[in-house]
Amino acid sequence: MSQSAIPTEVRRIDVGDAELHVEITGEGPDVLLVAGLGGRGAFWANQIQPFAQTHRVITFDHRGCGKSTRGKTVDSVAHMASDVSALMDALSIASVSLVGHSTGGAIGQHIALDTPERLDKLVLSCSWPGPDAYFLELFRMRREVLEGAGPLNYLSSGTFLAMPSRHLQPQIEGAKSYMEDRLAAFPGVEVELSRIAAVVGHDLRDHLSDILIPTFCIGALDDQITPAGFTQEMADLIPGAQISLLDHGGHFSPMSVPQEYNERVFEFLQS
């Protein structure tokens, strides 16, 4: 895929009780990239331009996150999914291919079950069908780090969990300097705790067999936040789902191994 720069249009979209920061790049079939727990469209920096060579790529900051309306908590992943539906309505998008990473994949599951006509294709990227003991313990620890040690230590520990050391080690001189951008964009403890609670409460494993749209499950074998077994479980539960497991890349594989990640996702979007 060519990497020639394509201009990005920036918009503010009203979804009722919040405004979302939205960026639109390229022309062609719509693909909506939905970020994970961090909730910022900037997560997809390594995907936007490559995919925009053939698609109209839409990214956004979740409510309470990034440049969207601050201070907005969430009730559940279903609440987050309702924002995506409202965003599509505001942009007059009848249906879209959705690539959801982690929590973004949980959002995609809700849309695929509740309004399947709105999705042409679904990519579940490093996501999960529901919690297990490992997942619950991990997020108990992350919640306690946030409440007890503060946002910097919370973001730092999350990054160490999500990013392979060979990618992270050459870039870090100090946690504070490396986390400066993420710390500046941190939505606040109350908002983040609401998002963690939504993540822990997400469980659709008993319903995924009802998803009938074309689905691609992609994960990484060294993912410590949503282990590869979750990706395999989703692929087993969703009829006809395709699966691809990267040998490495960690939870943030779209950032750490973008070429390999993009090739696999793009192949599915073009199929």
C-alpha positions as CSV (number, residue, x, y, z in Angstrom):
1,M,0.0,0.0,0.0
2,S,1.3,3.5,-0.8
3,Q,2.0,5.8,2.0
4,S,1.4,9.1,0.3
5,A,-0.2,11.6,2.7
6,I,-3.9,12.2,2.4
7,P,-5.5,15.2,4.2
8,T,-7.6,14.7,7.2
9,E,-10.9,16.5,8.0
10,V,-11.6,17.2,11.6
11,R,-15.2,17.5,12.9
12,R,-17.1,17.7,16.2
13,I,-20.1,15.4,16.3
14,D,-22.9,15.8,18.8
15,V,-24.1,12.5,20.2
16,G,-26.6,13.9,22.6
17,D,-24.9,14.6,25.9
18,A,-21.4,14.8,24.6
19,E,-19.4,16.0,21.5
20,L,-17.0,13.6,19.9
21,H,-13.7,14.6,18.2
22,V,-13.8,12.9,14.8
23,E,-11.2,12.7,12.1
24,I,-12.0,11.6,8.5
25,T,-9.3,10.6,6.0
26,G,-9.5,9.4,2.4
27,E,-12.3,8.3,0.1
28,G,-13.9,5.0,-0.6
29,P,-15.8,2.4,1.4
30,D,-16.1,3.5,5.1
31,V,-14.0,1.9,7.7
32,L,-14.4,2.9,11.3
33,L,-11.4,2.4,13.6
34,V,-12.5,2.2,17.3
35,A,-9.8,2.5,19.9
36,G,-9.6,0.6,23.2
37,L,-9.6,1.6,26.9
38,G,-7.5,4.7,26.2
39,G,-10.3,5.9,23.9
40,R,-8.2,8.1,21.6
41,G,-8.3,7.9,17.8
42,A,-4.6,8.7,17.8
43,F,-4.0,5.1,18.8
44,W,-4.5,4.3,15.0
45,A,-1.7,6.5,13.8
46,N,-0.1,3.6,11.9
47,Q,-3.3,2.5,10.2
48,I,-5.0,5.7,9.1
49,Q,-2.8,6.7,6.1
50,P,-2.3,3.1,4.8
51,F,-6.0,2.3,4.9
52,A,-7.0,5.7,3.5
53,Q,-5.4,4.8,0.2
54,T,-8.5,2.7,-0.6
55,H,-11.0,3.6,2.2
56,R,-12.6,6.5,3.9
57,V,-11.1,6.1,7.4
58,I,-13.0,7.4,10.4
59,T,-11.5,7.7,13.9
60,F,-12.8,9.4,17.0
61,D,-12.0,10.1,20.6
62,H,-14.5,8.3,23.0
63,R,-16.6,10.5,25.3
64,G,-14.5,11.8,28.2
65,C,-11.3,11.0,26.3
66,G,-8.8,13.0,24.2
67,K,-10.4,16.0,22.5
68,S,-14.0,14.9,23.0
69,T,-16.1,16.3,25.8
70,R,-14.2,15.8,29.0
71,G,-15.6,14.5,32.3
72,K,-18.0,12.1,30.7
73,T,-18.2,8.7,32.4
74,V,-19.7,5.6,30.8
75,D,-22.2,3.1,32.2
76,S,-21.2,0.1,30.2
77,V,-19.7,-1.1,26.9
78,A,-23.3,-0.9,25.5
79,H,-23.2,2.8,26.4
80,M,-20.0,3.2,24.4
81,A,-21.6,1.3,21.5
82,S,-24.6,3.7,21.5
83,D,-22.1,6.6,20.9
84,V,-20.8,4.8,17.9
85,S,-24.3,4.4,16.5
86,A,-25.0,8.0,17.1
87,L,-21.8,9.0,15.4
88,M,-22.7,6.9,12.3
89,D,-26.2,8.6,12.3
90,A,-24.6,12.0,12.4
91,L,-22.3,11.1,9.5
92,S,-25.3,9.6,7.5
93,I,-23.5,6.2,7.4
94,A,-25.9,3.3,7.0
95,S,-23.3,0.6,7.4
96,V,-19.5,0.4,7.9
97,S,-16.6,-2.0,8.3
98,L,-15.6,-1.7,11.9
99,V,-12.1,-2.4,13.3
100,G,-12.3,-2.5,17.1
101,H,-9.2,-2.9,19.2
102,S,-9.7,-4.4,22.7
103,T,-12.5,-2.4,24.2
104,G,-13.3,-1.2,20.7
105,G,-13.8,-4.9,19.8
106,A,-16.2,-5.3,22.7
107,I,-18.1,-2.3,21.3
108,G,-18.1,-3.9,17.9
109,Q,-19.6,-7.1,19.4
110,H,-22.5,-5.1,20.8
111,I,-23.3,-3.4,17.5
112,A,-23.0,-6.7,15.6
113,L,-25.6,-8.3,17.9
114,D,-28.0,-5.3,18.4
115,T,-27.9,-3.7,14.9
116,P,-26.1,-6.2,12.5
117,E,-27.4,-4.3,9.5
118,R,-25.0,-1.5,10.4
119,L,-21.9,-3.5,9.9
120,D,-20.5,-4.8,6.6
121,K,-17.5,-6.5,8.3
122,L,-16.1,-6.7,11.8
123,V,-12.5,-7.0,13.0
124,L,-12.0,-7.9,16.6
125,S,-8.5,-6.9,17.4
126,C,-6.9,-8.1,20.6
127,S,-10.4,-8.2,22.2
128,W,-12.2,-10.7,24.5
129,P,-15.6,-12.3,24.7
130,G,-16.0,-12.1,28.5
131,P,-13.8,-12.1,31.5
132,D,-12.0,-15.0,33.2
133,A,-10.1,-15.2,36.5
134,Y,-6.9,-13.9,34.9
135,F,-8.7,-10.9,33.3
136,L,-10.5,-10.0,36.5
137,E,-7.3,-10.2,38.6
138,L,-5.4,-8.1,36.0
139,F,-8.0,-5.3,36.1
140,R,-8.3,-5.4,39.9
141,M,-4.6,-4.7,40.0
142,R,-4.8,-2.0,37.4
143,R,-7.7,-0.3,39.3
144,E,-5.8,-0.4,42.5
145,V,-2.7,1.1,40.9
146,L,-4.8,3.9,39.5
147,E,-6.5,4.6,42.9
148,G,-3.4,4.1,45.0
149,A,-0.4,5.2,42.9
150,G,-1.9,7.7,40.6
151,P,-2.3,8.2,36.8
152,L,1.4,8.2,35.9
153,N,2.1,4.8,37.5
154,Y,-1.2,3.5,36.1
155,L,-0.3,4.6,32.5
156,S,3.3,3.4,32.9
157,S,2.3,-0.1,34.2
158,G,-0.3,-0.4,31.5
159,T,2.2,0.4,28.8
160,F,4.7,-2.1,30.1
161,L,2.0,-4.7,30.0
162,A,0.8,-3.8,26.5
163,M,4.0,-3.2,24.6
164,P,6.8,-5.7,23.9
165,S,10.0,-4.8,25.7
166,R,12.0,-4.8,22.4
167,H,9.7,-2.1,21.1
168,L,9.5,-0.1,24.3
169,Q,13.1,-0.3,25.7
170,P,14.8,1.8,23.1
171,Q,12.3,4.6,23.5
172,I,12.2,5.1,27.3
173,E,14.6,7.4,29.0
174,G,12.2,8.1,31.8
175,A,8.6,7.2,32.5
176,K,7.4,10.8,32.9
177,S,8.9,12.0,29.7
178,Y,7.7,9.0,27.7
179,M,4.2,9.3,29.2
180,E,3.9,13.0,28.8
181,D,1.4,12.9,25.9
182,R,-0.7,10.2,27.5
183,L,-0.6,11.9,30.9
184,A,-1.7,15.2,29.3
185,A,-4.6,13.3,27.7
186,F,-5.6,11.3,30.7
187,P,-9.4,11.7,31.2
188,G,-9.4,11.8,35.0
189,V,-9.7,9.1,37.6
190,E,-13.5,9.1,37.7
191,V,-13.8,8.7,34.0
192,E,-11.1,6.0,33.8
193,L,-12.6,4.0,36.7
194,S,-16.0,4.0,34.9
195,R,-14.2,2.7,31.8
196,I,-12.5,-0.1,33.7
197,A,-15.8,-1.1,35.3
198,A,-17.3,-1.3,31.8
199,V,-14.5,-3.5,30.6
200,V,-14.7,-5.8,33.5
201,G,-18.5,-6.1,33.1
202,H,-18.4,-7.0,29.4
203,D,-19.5,-10.6,28.8
204,L,-21.1,-11.6,25.6
205,R,-19.7,-15.1,25.2
206,D,-23.1,-16.7,25.5
207,H,-24.3,-14.6,22.5
208,L,-21.4,-14.5,20.0
209,S,-22.8,-17.4,18.1
210,D,-25.6,-15.1,16.9
211,I,-23.1,-12.9,15.1
212,L,-23.5,-13.7,11.4
213,I,-21.6,-10.9,9.7
214,P,-18.1,-11.6,8.2
215,T,-15.7,-11.4,11.2
216,F,-12.0,-11.4,11.5
217,C,-10.3,-12.1,14.9
218,I,-6.7,-10.9,15.2
219,G,-4.5,-11.1,18.2
220,A,-0.9,-11.7,19.3
221,L,0.6,-14.7,21.0
222,D,2.4,-12.5,23.5
223,D,-0.5,-10.3,24.5
224,Q,-0.6,-10.0,28.3
225,I,-3.9,-8.0,28.6
226,T,-6.2,-10.0,26.3
227,P,-4.3,-13.3,25.8
228,A,-4.4,-15.1,22.5
229,G,-6.8,-17.7,24.0
230,F,-9.5,-15.0,24.0
231,T,-9.0,-14.4,20.2
232,Q,-9.3,-18.1,19.6
233,E,-12.4,-18.3,21.8
234,M,-14.1,-15.5,19.8
235,A,-13.2,-17.2,16.5
236,D,-14.6,-20.5,17.8
237,L,-17.9,-18.9,19.0
238,I,-18.6,-16.7,15.9
239,P,-19.9,-18.7,12.9
240,G,-17.4,-18.6,10.0
241,A,-15.0,-16.2,11.7
242,Q,-11.5,-16.0,10.4
243,I,-8.5,-15.9,12.8
244,S,-4.9,-14.7,12.6
245,L,-2.5,-14.8,15.5
246,L,0.7,-12.7,15.3
247,D,3.8,-14.3,16.6
248,H,4.7,-11.1,18.5
249,G,3.5,-7.5,19.0
250,G,1.8,-7.6,22.4
251,H,-1.5,-6.0,23.1
252,F,-0.5,-2.9,21.2
253,S,0.3,-4.8,18.1
254,P,-1.2,-2.1,15.8
255,M,1.5,0.2,17.1
256,S,4.4,-2.2,17.6
257,V,4.2,-4.3,14.4
258,P,2.0,-2.2,12.1
259,Q,3.2,-3.6,8.8
260,E,2.3,-7.2,9.7
261,Y,-0.9,-6.1,11.4
262,N,-2.0,-3.9,8.6
263,E,-1.4,-6.5,5.9
264,R,-3.6,-9.0,7.7
265,V,-6.5,-6.6,8.5
266,F,-6.3,-5.0,5.1
267,E,-6.5,-8.4,3.3
268,F,-9.7,-9.1,5.2
269,L,-11.2,-5.7,4.5
270,Q,-10.5,-6.1,0.8
271,S,-11.7,-9.7,0.6
